[in-house]
């Protein structure tokens, strides 16, 4: 079986591709769709598609509760924050700013999400961010600065560009709030996020008297939302958060500007700037620093009870009880149920996953 951590980095990389391509694609809609309405359609598309999928699974007797931990009442504050910051404020701010920002510039500015994510993770949520991770993040940021350089002071510093940076900051907060939900079923999280945020955005669009586009355009925008904004991208991001933590996932997703610039070249016939070839090895070096990071020290796991998807051949789930009614293991050896952890002190390589969010003196 593939290393779960490597899979998590792959999930983050695919999320980077989908999210990075999102801004140039979204700009194609803005000539026909008002910005707040477009944000609503993106997230409603994600929420409705996933809600139909989950309903179908339930109707066919394929309940996900045996494989993934369901959302609970204690998750409501974090879920509310994810809906507000990541599903409403960020996309609405981006769509309002994107109309006056070149697609390639917007794709590059959205890289600030990685910086905001890591800074919030370290400063507000006390996530351990080591020197190698900061170095990786610095290299990735430098590469994006190279890409953003146009030789003049006007480009990229307009009010619209600042709006893109603000949207990236909102998504940075969203990423950190989602960390507290990463043990739960990602499909359930993204379904609630899409339906609630999309409905809220549509209500605001109605209050602003924004007109609805044609049914064909609505369906096309909702299809993009299923894949990029809030849909598959968010699911992959949460799966990565679960195993490698917020700062590292956010740093991998910082590669998204390359995909955004590439999509801009294809969609808008923008010529390739020589800086792109200079930035590429800097970005690659930053990604290599991140993926090859090794962090190990003696650490204590306090006793506790929680529920999440897990295997029994790792260092944390070998010996807990399975009372009658416990869901069976799936084909890959996973299942989900409430289980107890005894206090243990040990030393092994780890990242800030759901079992290793301890403090570092």
HELIX and SHEET records of a PDB file:
HELIX    1   1 UNK A    4  UNK A   29  1                                  26    
HELIX    2   2 UNK A   35  UNK A   59  1                                  25    
HELIX    3   3 UNK A   64  UNK A   66  5                                   3    
HELIX    4   4 UNK A   73  UNK A   75  5                                   3    
HELIX    5   5 UNK A   76  UNK A   81  1                                   6    
HELIX    6   6 UNK A   82  UNK A   89  3                                   8    
HELIX    7   7 UNK A   90  UNK A   98  1                                   9    
HELIX    8   8 UNK A  103  UNK A  109  1                                   7    
HELIX    9   9 UNK A  112  UNK A  123  1                                  12    
HELIX   10  10 UNK A  131  UNK A  148  1                                  18    
HELIX   11  11 UNK A  159  UNK A  179  1                                  21    
HELIX   12  12 UNK A  186  UNK A  207  1                                  22    
HELIX   13  13 UNK A  215  UNK A  227  1                                  13    
HELIX   14  14 UNK A  232  UNK A  244  1                                  13    
HELIX   15  15 UNK A  246  UNK A  253  1                                   8    
HELIX   16  16 UNK A  256  UNK A  268  1                                  13    
HELIX   17  17 UNK A  274  UNK A  291  1                                  18    
SHEET    1   A 2 UNK A 296  UNK A 301  0                                        
SHEET    2   A 2 UNK A 344  UNK A 349 -1                                        
SHEET    1   B 2 UNK A 304  UNK A 310  0                                        
SHEET    2   B 2 UNK A 335  UNK A 341 -1                                        
END                                                                             
